[in-house]
Amino acid sequence: MYRGTLIRSGGNAKTVKGDKGGVYETAIMYLAPASQALMGNVCPMAKMAGCEAACLSKAGRAAIFTSIEKARIAKTQRYFRDRAAFMAELVKDIEAFVKYCDRRGVKPAVRLNGTSDIQWEVAHPCYRTHKLVPYGNTSWRYASIFEAFPEVQFYDYTKVYKRAYRPLPANYALTLSYSEANPAYAAAVCQTAVDTGVNVAVVYRSKAHRDEIVDCAEMLDGDGRTTLGRCVIDGDETDMRFTDPRGVIVGLYAKGPAKHDTTGFVVG
């Protein structure tokens, strides 16, 4: 397990399951979702998509230990107070994680939006120091954290569907997150998926409901379809979304408070 100040590995059941393959180790950054930190909103589509009430920040350990919630709020406030200092802290953390993975003989994967939806590909420059013989240490400016760490596989879920239209870095994989809480939002996500081919994550009411749809797709030899005309895969088998085939529905099942969601964020 890697324990940094901003990112950590080994604390998410799905990433641990995926990491057991021995190829990758995944570190995630958890911030205070939406406007919980009282200094800004790190989930700009939370209200429109209807996911704020069912947020996964209340699932698992965070639902028991308030110290976790306080730590996330503190990190998020640092992000809003001094963006440059926060990015420097993030660079330091990822550098340490890369070295940790090198020692273990695995590839580093990082999910920056564990409980946030920040558009890291824009307006988030950073600096990374390189040792250049014989010139010594030199600090280089990068347009994004992805550009600064080409050796790292980054990925996220997002409800900001306009991001799918951008030319994202090769080492950053995005999966759209669906919700029927707002018909306009649902329609926009579907249209974006059609336009770009991006994968879409759908949260189903229960594991049984999700599995029924996945099994149907398997029985029909890959022809099981949704309204998007796509096959549904088991998205809970692993969290490594960058390994998913292109053009699928990533089927998840409701956890924590999401089990009782009635907004439309959870389907079925």
C-alpha positions as CSV (number, residue, x, y, z in Angstrom):
1,M,0.0,0.0,0.0
2,Y,1.2,3.5,-0.9
3,R,0.3,6.3,1.5
4,G,0.9,9.8,0.3
5,T,-0.6,13.1,1.4
6,L,-3.0,13.3,-1.5
7,I,-3.2,9.9,-3.2
8,R,-3.3,6.4,-1.7
9,S,-3.4,2.9,-2.9
10,G,-4.9,-0.3,-1.4
11,G,-8.0,1.4,0.2
12,N,-10.6,0.7,-2.5
13,A,-12.0,-2.9,-2.9
14,K,-12.4,-2.7,-6.6
15,T,-8.9,-1.3,-7.3
16,V,-7.4,-3.9,-5.0
17,K,-9.2,-6.6,-7.0
18,G,-7.8,-5.3,-10.2
19,D,-4.3,-4.9,-8.8
20,K,-4.2,-8.6,-7.9
21,G,-3.3,-9.3,-11.5
22,G,0.2,-8.0,-10.6
23,V,0.4,-5.6,-13.6
24,Y,-0.9,-2.3,-12.1
25,E,-1.2,-0.7,-8.7
26,T,-3.9,2.0,-8.4
27,A,-3.7,5.1,-6.2
28,I,-6.8,7.3,-5.8
29,M,-7.3,10.9,-4.6
30,Y,-10.4,11.6,-2.5
31,L,-11.6,15.1,-2.0
32,A,-14.7,16.5,-0.4
33,P,-17.4,16.1,-3.0
34,A,-19.5,18.9,-4.6
35,S,-19.4,22.0,-2.3
36,Q,-18.9,20.1,1.0
37,A,-15.6,22.0,1.6
38,L,-17.5,25.3,1.6
39,M,-14.9,27.0,-0.7
40,G,-16.0,25.9,-4.2
41,N,-17.6,23.0,-6.1
42,V,-15.4,20.2,-7.3
43,C,-18.4,18.4,-8.9
44,P,-20.0,21.0,-11.2
45,M,-22.7,18.6,-12.5
46,A,-23.7,17.1,-9.2
47,K,-27.0,18.8,-8.9
48,M,-28.0,18.5,-12.5
49,A,-27.1,14.8,-12.6
50,G,-28.8,14.1,-9.3
51,C,-25.8,12.3,-7.8
52,E,-25.1,14.6,-4.8
53,A,-27.4,12.8,-2.4
54,A,-26.2,9.4,-3.4
55,C,-22.6,10.3,-3.4
56,L,-20.1,7.4,-2.8
57,S,-18.2,9.6,-0.3
58,K,-20.7,8.3,2.2
59,A,-20.0,4.6,1.3
60,G,-17.5,2.3,3.1
61,R,-15.1,3.7,5.7
62,A,-16.0,7.3,5.1
63,A,-19.5,6.6,6.3
64,I,-18.1,5.5,9.7
65,F,-15.0,7.6,10.4
66,T,-15.7,11.4,10.4
67,S,-11.9,11.9,10.5
68,I,-11.8,10.8,6.8
69,E,-14.4,13.4,5.9
70,K,-12.4,16.1,7.7
71,A,-9.2,15.1,5.9
72,R,-10.9,15.3,2.6
73,I,-12.3,18.7,3.4
74,A,-8.8,19.9,4.4
75,K,-7.3,18.7,1.1
76,T,-10.0,20.3,-0.9
77,Q,-9.6,23.6,0.9
78,R,-5.9,23.5,0.1
79,Y,-6.8,23.0,-3.6
80,F,-9.0,26.2,-3.6
81,R,-6.6,28.3,-1.4
82,D,-3.4,27.8,-3.5
83,R,-3.8,25.8,-6.7
84,A,0.0,26.0,-7.5
85,A,1.0,24.7,-4.1
86,F,-1.6,21.9,-4.4
87,M,-0.3,20.9,-7.8
88,A,3.3,20.9,-6.4
89,E,2.1,18.6,-3.6
90,L,0.4,16.3,-6.1
91,V,3.5,16.1,-8.3
92,K,5.6,15.1,-5.3
93,D,3.0,12.5,-4.3
94,I,2.9,10.9,-7.8
95,E,6.7,10.9,-8.1
96,A,6.9,9.0,-4.9
97,F,4.1,6.6,-6.1
98,V,6.0,6.0,-9.3
99,K,9.1,5.0,-7.4
100,Y,7.1,2.8,-5.1
101,C,5.6,1.0,-8.1
102,D,9.0,0.6,-9.7
103,R,10.3,-1.1,-6.6
104,R,7.3,-3.5,-6.7
105,G,7.7,-4.2,-10.4
106,V,4.2,-2.9,-11.3
107,K,2.8,-0.1,-13.4
108,P,1.3,3.0,-11.7
109,A,-2.3,3.9,-12.3
110,V,-3.9,7.0,-10.8
111,R,-7.5,8.1,-10.4
112,L,-7.5,11.8,-9.4
113,N,-11.3,12.1,-9.1
114,G,-12.2,9.5,-6.5
115,T,-15.0,11.7,-5.1
116,S,-14.7,14.8,-7.3
117,D,-15.1,15.8,-11.0
118,I,-12.3,18.3,-11.6
119,Q,-11.3,18.9,-15.2
120,W,-7.6,18.2,-14.7
121,E,-6.8,18.5,-18.4
122,V,-7.5,22.3,-18.5
123,A,-6.1,25.1,-16.3
124,H,-4.0,22.8,-14.1
125,P,-0.4,23.4,-15.1
126,C,2.4,22.0,-12.9
127,Y,6.2,21.8,-12.6
128,R,8.3,18.7,-12.4
129,T,12.0,18.7,-11.6
130,H,14.4,16.6,-13.8
131,K,18.0,15.8,-13.3
132,L,19.9,16.6,-16.4
133,V,23.6,15.7,-16.5
134,P,25.8,17.8,-16.5
135,Y,23.3,20.7,-15.9
136,G,21.9,19.6,-12.5
137,N,18.3,19.8,-11.5
138,T,15.9,21.6,-13.9
139,S,12.3,22.4,-13.3
140,W,10.0,22.0,-16.4
141,R,6.5,23.4,-16.8
142,Y,3.8,21.1,-18.1
143,A,0.3,22.0,-19.2
144,S,-1.2,19.2,-17.2
145,I,-0.3,16.4,-14.7
146,F,-0.8,13.9,-17.5
147,E,1.9,15.5,-19.6
148,A,4.2,15.7,-16.6
149,F,3.8,11.9,-16.0
150,P,3.6,10.0,-19.3
151,E,4.7,6.8,-17.5
152,V,1.5,6.9,-15.4
153,Q,-1.9,5.6,-16.6
154,F,-4.6,8.1,-15.4
155,Y,-8.4,7.5,-15.5
156,D,-11.6,8.9,-14.1
157,Y,-15.4,8.8,-14.2
158,T,-17.0,12.1,-15.2
159,K,-20.4,13.8,-15.5
160,V,-18.9,16.7,-17.3
161,Y,-19.8,15.3,-20.8
162,K,-18.2,18.1,-22.7
163,R,-14.8,16.6,-21.7
164,A,-15.4,13.7,-24.0
165,Y,-15.2,16.0,-27.0
166,R,-11.7,17.2,-26.1
167,P,-8.5,15.7,-27.4
168,L,-7.5,14.1,-24.1
169,P,-3.9,12.9,-23.4
170,A,-3.1,9.3,-24.5
171,N,-2.5,8.3,-20.8
172,Y,-5.9,9.6,-19.6
173,A,-9.1,7.5,-19.9
174,L,-12.5,9.0,-19.2
175,T,-15.8,7.1,-18.6
176,L,-19.0,9.2,-18.7
177,S,-21.4,8.7,-15.8
178,Y,-25.1,8.3,-16.6
179,S,-28.1,9.6,-14.7
180,E,-31.8,9.8,-15.4
181,A,-32.4,12.4,-12.7
182,N,-32.5,15.1,-15.3
183,P,-33.9,14.2,-18.8
184,A,-31.7,16.9,-20.5
185,Y,-28.6,15.6,-18.8
186,A,-29.4,12.0,-19.8
187,A,-30.0,13.0,-23.4
188,A,-26.7,15.0,-23.5
189,V,-24.8,12.0,-22.2
190,C,-26.4,9.7,-24.7
191,Q,-25.7,12.1,-27.6
192,T,-22.1,12.5,-26.4
193,A,-21.6,8.7,-26.4
194,V,-23.0,8.5,-29.9
195,D,-20.8,11.4,-31.1
196,T,-17.5,10.3,-29.5
197,G,-17.8,6.5,-28.8
198,V,-16.9,7.1,-25.1
199,N,-17.8,4.5,-22.6
200,V,-20.8,5.2,-20.2
201,A,-21.1,4.0,-16.6
202,V,-24.6,3.1,-15.5
203,V,-25.5,2.4,-11.8
204,Y,-28.2,-0.3,-11.5
205,R,-30.5,-0.7,-8.5
206,S,-28.9,-4.0,-7.4
207,K,-26.2,-6.4,-8.2
208,A,-28.8,-8.9,-9.3
209,H,-30.4,-6.4,-11.7
210,R,-27.0,-5.5,-13.1
211,D,-25.9,-9.1,-13.5
212,E,-29.2,-10.0,-15.3
213,I,-28.4,-7.4,-18.0
214,V,-24.8,-8.5,-18.3
215,D,-25.8,-12.2,-18.5
216,C,-28.3,-11.4,-21.1
217,A,-25.6,-9.8,-23.2
218,E,-23.4,-12.8,-22.8
219,M,-26.1,-15.3,-23.7
220,L,-26.8,-13.3,-26.9
221,D,-23.1,-13.6,-27.8
222,G,-22.4,-10.0,-27.3
223,D,-25.7,-8.8,-28.9
224,G,-27.3,-7.8,-25.6
225,R,-28.2,-4.1,-26.1
226,T,-29.3,-1.1,-24.3
227,T,-31.1,2.0,-25.7
228,L,-27.6,3.2,-26.7
229,G,-27.2,0.1,-28.8
230,R,-24.3,-1.1,-26.6
231,C,-23.3,-4.3,-24.8
232,V,-23.2,-4.1,-21.0
233,I,-20.0,-5.3,-19.1
234,D,-19.5,-5.9,-15.4
235,G,-17.9,-2.7,-14.2
236,D,-17.5,-4.0,-10.6
237,E,-15.1,-6.8,-11.6
238,T,-12.3,-4.2,-11.6
239,D,-12.0,-0.4,-11.4
240,M,-9.4,-0.2,-14.2
241,R,-11.6,1.5,-16.7
242,F,-8.7,2.1,-19.1
243,T,-8.7,-1.7,-19.8
244,D,-12.4,-1.7,-21.0
245,P,-13.3,-2.3,-24.6
246,R,-14.4,0.8,-26.5
247,G,-18.1,1.6,-26.9
248,V,-19.7,-0.3,-24.0
249,I,-22.0,0.4,-21.1
250,V,-20.0,-0.1,-17.8
251,G,-22.6,-1.7,-15.5
252,L,-22.2,-0.9,-11.8
253,Y,-24.5,-1.6,-8.9
254,A,-25.7,0.8,-6.1
255,K,-23.7,0.9,-2.9
256,G,-24.0,2.9,0.3
257,P,-26.8,5.6,0.3
258,A,-27.1,5.0,-3.5
259,K,-29.1,1.9,-2.7
260,H,-32.0,4.1,-1.6
261,D,-31.7,6.7,-4.4
262,T,-34.9,7.8,-6.0
263,T,-33.6,10.7,-8.1
264,G,-32.9,8.7,-11.2
265,F,-29.2,8.5,-10.7
266,V,-29.7,4.8,-10.0
267,V,-31.4,2.9,-12.8
268,G,-34.0,0.2,-12.3
